[in-house]
Amino acid sequence: MHDEDDSAANPNRSSRILATKSLDVADCDVTTEQAPKLCGYLNKLTGKGPLRGFKTRWFVYDPRRCYLYYFKTPQDALPLGHIEIGDACFTYDVEAEEGLFEIRTEGKEFLLKAPNRQVMHYWLQQLQQKRWEFSNSAGHRDSWYSPTPSFPHTGLVAKDAEATQFEKPCETMESVRSDFALDMDSDGQVGIQSARGPVAPPTAALNSLRHWGSGLRNSMSHLRAGWGGENRRSVFYTGSNEEWEMVDPPTKDIQEHKPSSDIQRRESPSHNQRYSIGSAFTFDFRNPSRMKRPFHVGSGKASRSTETSPLECNGTKTSELQLRLQSQQEEISHLQEQENRLREELASQKELVRLLQQTLRSSQCDWRSTGSQNHDQSEECNALAERDGQISELCCRMERLALEKESLQKELKGLKIKVGEINEQLGMLMETIQAKDEVIMKLSQQSDEGETQIAECSSPGGSREKQELDILKDSLQGYKSQNNFLNKEILELTVLRRNAEAREKVLEAKCTSLDAKLCQVESKYLVLLQEVKNPVCSSSEQSHSGEFISRLVEDALQVESTDQQEHPILKPNAVSEYDVYGFKTVPEEEDDEEKLEAKKRALDLRSFSLTDHETSVRVKWDNYLAITMNREMVRSPELKALMRSGVPHTHRSKVWRWCVNFHVKKMRDSQPKDYYLNLLSMASDKPNPACKQIELDLLRTLPNNKHYASPDSEGIQKLRNVLLAFSWRNPDIGYCQGLNRLAAITLLYLDQEDAFWCLVAIVEVFMPRDYYTKTLLGSQVDQRVFKDLMNEKLPRLHAHFEHYKVDFSLITFNWFLVVFVDSVVSDILFKIWDAFLYEGPKIMFRFALALFKYKEDEFLKLQDTMAIFKYLRYFTRTILDSRKLMSIAFVDMNPFPLRQIQNRRTFHLEKVRLELTELEAIRQTFLRERDTTLDGRTLISDDEEDG
């Protein structure tokens, strides 16, 4: 078996449309919903010797490379290892432990264990499907390119990516595969929701030392805010090999809403145990209905029969006692209520007596002080005497109530004694019932054993054969499932082997054709050398040589045409008519010499793309994106270095979208979700001053790109929508020439809405104010800043330009305005944009200086102003080595602080504003003088002159 890879110690390895004026709002791109992620917990056999055993791991399938990565926890950033599924085969044994299956790939064996057989079948079928999809994808066919990305292209290049997909498997094969497929459900234990599953137990110390690096990184990643928040609740794992179950502890809110009586019972366990009789019953006398049934451990018929026997045998006596006890409790509660009422009445009578006594005393005092009173006072004395009589009656009644209270207390005490006696009787009955239950269980077991023996004696082998028959039926069903699975596995592996053999034959044919083509090229090269070496003696020989060279030129200018019947898997020519971005490789309107130069440039770019450096960059990006499977990308030195090395074509859509969202997140969140559609609706309902100029510039944006070459091209309508929406968002700018090229480049990799927000990020976030206004104030300031940087970083070249009075800002102005679009070759252009979208406008200064540094020696050799200016116009097209250019930009140009650029922008901004103010004053003075001159002229007609 294969242990966990040591790749955790090495992250680079382990992780690695003019025809219509109206807008078609419904034409906006709609992001397709991605398929659910294949991930979940599995047990993996790992370790050696006594430490060998199954450990719980979090498995995640990566469709980019068809790898099954496994982590210690779902929150980990670095995987412990991976399993290659593209070339793997799967198997399991029916008689083995339930849920156990094996994956074999590249001579390695991985033994995994699912919670149960159902989850195991689900994992196996999903892995088979993923392997089948990957084997029929373009990335698997062409193994030296980056695999098929999990995040699909969203821009115009997505159409090209779809066009390169290969033929789909025949319907018959798919129907046969579906016949062998089993309907299985993951039972909620596979997918993102299963991340709340069991937490991996701590591994052995010696085994954990092998992954201390990844463990430390993963532990640090857990400390980052927002990671694993939903998985920090406590969970209890109460599972076995056959059943995994999650039991959540009661939350604080639930505990707070429990009745106070329950809390009191929980706080005093002895109160519960006071009425606990025996081990099988727990009885609450305050609520007899809460009596718990006994729990018996048994099997088969015995356990079912004994489950209700106690209540069936002794139900009458127990129910009588319960009724008597309930009636006594009701009587006691009635007496207690009566006693409480009497106490309240007694207290009120006492208060009344006290008030009457006070009234009597005050009346007596008044009577004594007034010795001689009239007849009215005698009547008052009579009333007082009546009150005295009432008081005496109340006193007698109070005495009777006191006596009645004492008798009731005695009766209550007697009833309590009776209840205690009844409780003791009930306890004794419960013990008797429990003893009888035990006897009944033993007798039932003995009876079952006797019946079994009698059945075996009367019909030998009957029951045993039935049990064996049931076992055989279960085994038969298991073998049927295994047979279907293995048939499907054999079928798929056979198809995969045939596909591999077919690809091998195609590669051999391609290699043979390339060898033949190489021999032809060498032969033509030798003949050409011979023609050049031999002197031309006559005009006929000269015409023959010219014809031969012209024929060689025609052969060299042949490129792959869309009308050619090319192979569905491998392209026969090294240079296509269009590159991967849709730009034409060899322009048609140029002469033969320029076409040859363009063809040579395309071949050089092709060779650079196949170098080891480009391959290593793709591998690093694959590893980085594998690390970020469980989390979002964040700004970091590692990501910055990767962005500076260039983003592979297959990952550019995802990375660009992340960069745009990072820069405009606050602005985007402050707007409604349908903000872009609202802008398009506004543009279609109301006329826009910029609409006319936008329509004029659409076909002039990127005429050499097939996505914008004709009015019917798909990119034209999308470009129109983005520019009109932006003009309504920024009415101060509206539309400026240059914005069309920026939007066209972003639409190659982003959908309409993301391209719109990318344009917003460039104009409103990256560039200074007034960069794209009518005055182009910000652009003029940046040219002066760039001159200062040229003088500082490249003093010899700057002095050379000053000596011959060459104003290079006439060329570089457009570089900054459109971020090098149509100024450099496409491969370098998009690598500049990769870094630009991540770091901002400072990248423009870096690469502008790097371009001049790259060709500094060639410029210094030119000793003529016209020659220098002519070379300035096309020298950037001769730079093909992106690796060298990036090294100059990011290494040789250091240090390159952003604060220095900002300070120089502020300094030159004031100077340019003063100059513009002076120019405006001069213009106004000139206009006034011209108007005065025109008004002072005497206009004489021809008739007056004749007269």
Order of alpha helices (4+ residues) and beta strands (2+ residues): alpha-beta-beta-beta-beta-beta-beta-beta-alpha-alpha-alpha-alpha-alpha-alpha-beta-beta-alpha-alpha-alpha-alpha-alpha-alpha-alpha-alpha-alpha-alpha-alpha-alpha-alpha-alpha-alpha-alpha-alpha-alpha-alpha-alpha-alpha-alpha-alpha-alpha-alpha-alpha-alpha
